[in-house]
Amino acid sequence: MALVWEQFAWRLAWMIELRGSLVTLRVLERDDCRQLWAAYEPATPQPTEPLHVGLSVEGADTWFAEMQADQEKGRLHLGIFTLDGRLVGDIQLSSIDWHNRTAELGVGIALASDRGHGYGREATRLLLGYAFDHLDLARVGASVLEYNNAAVRGLEHNGFVAEGRDRAAVFIDGQRHDRLRFGLLRQEYGALRDTPA
Ligand SMILES: CC(C)(COP(=O)(O)OP(=O)(O)OC[C@H]1O[C@@H](n2cnc3c(N)ncnc32)[C@H](O)[C@@H]1OP(=O)(O)O)[C@@H](O)C(=O)NCCC(=O)NCCS
């Protein structure tokens, strides 16, 4: 019965609105995807494994269509909006596994000028609350490139534990880099639940 409810809750993603002190998370519409797609400014060095963004409106529409299809298959993808409604990024739980009760976290803030203001950190905390308290997941994992200090700090701030390193697993701009693995268990999140993000 519990499993049925959690899957039902996940299918009500279009109704989700998670509000913090800086940002609100809610579903992305087609125009939101176009806006994010056009706005995304890659950090240097490249902060993530390739995202293939920014090429055309059709690319954004394909992203939107894939997102809709994926929402049915085990992904919860939400926009990050400031409290006055400005779209600043996106965040997702992907590879949701209902049997093992696990998922993977990904987050991005589109404009460089919007990074470093606490949006990613609070968005992560809000989505973790939904993952553990409403979807009843047991574990959320995340992978980051070894040199992405902002992403590592954001995970550590939210209680993630470093679990491993895939050595030389990623090839970017002619060089190989390690991919770091992080994980957060429900009981570890419990200690953070009532603290500010
Ligand atoms: C990584 C990212 C999501 C973080 O979100 P953000 O809103 O910029 O980060 P926040 O302001 O919430 O800060 C999170 C932590 O990172 C630290 N931080 C922020 N920018 C940093 C930087 N350039 N270098 C080092 N640390 C940084 C903050 O001090 C904070 O640490 P604290 O909690 O100890 O104070 C965002 O910078 C981003 O989208 N970058 C490009 C895409 C990307 O890297 N995505 C993640 C892929 S796994």
The ligand as an ORCA input file, in Angstrom:
! r2SCAN-3c Opt
* xyz 0 1
  C      27.242     23.522     -8.432
  C      26.052     24.454     -8.320
  C      24.774     23.689     -8.584
  C      26.026     25.008     -6.873
  O      24.921     25.852     -6.718
  P      25.141     27.344     -6.206
  O      23.806     27.958     -6.021
  O      26.082     28.057     -7.112
  O      25.890     27.086     -4.828
  P      25.522     27.664     -3.407
  O      25.577     29.158     -3.446
  O      24.277     27.037     -2.934
  O      26.769     27.160     -2.548
  C      26.961     25.784     -2.232
  C      28.315     25.643     -1.556
  O      29.342     25.778     -2.550
  C      30.214     26.847     -2.198
  N      30.582     27.474     -3.458
  C      29.774     28.186     -4.290
  N      30.452     28.546     -5.378
  C      31.713     28.073     -5.217
  C      32.889     28.104     -6.015
  N      32.903     28.719     -7.206
  N      33.983     27.481     -5.536
  C      33.980     26.835     -4.342
  N      32.888     26.756     -3.551
  C      31.782     27.370     -3.990
  C      29.412     27.745     -1.292
  O      30.230     28.483     -0.422
  C      28.602     26.731     -0.539
  O      29.399     26.108      0.463
  P      28.977     26.198      2.010
  O      27.663     25.470      2.083
  O      30.064     25.520      2.726
  O      28.838     27.661      2.305
  C      26.159     25.662     -9.291
  O      27.307     26.415     -8.995
  C      26.167     25.251    -10.745
  O      25.119     25.059    -11.331
  N      27.350     25.119    -11.362
  C      27.428     24.719    -12.738
  C      26.804     23.347    -13.008
  C      27.242     22.301    -12.002
  O      28.387     22.271    -11.593
  N      26.336     21.433    -11.622
  C      26.584     20.388    -10.648
  C      26.927     19.132    -11.349
  S      27.085     17.771    -10.241
*
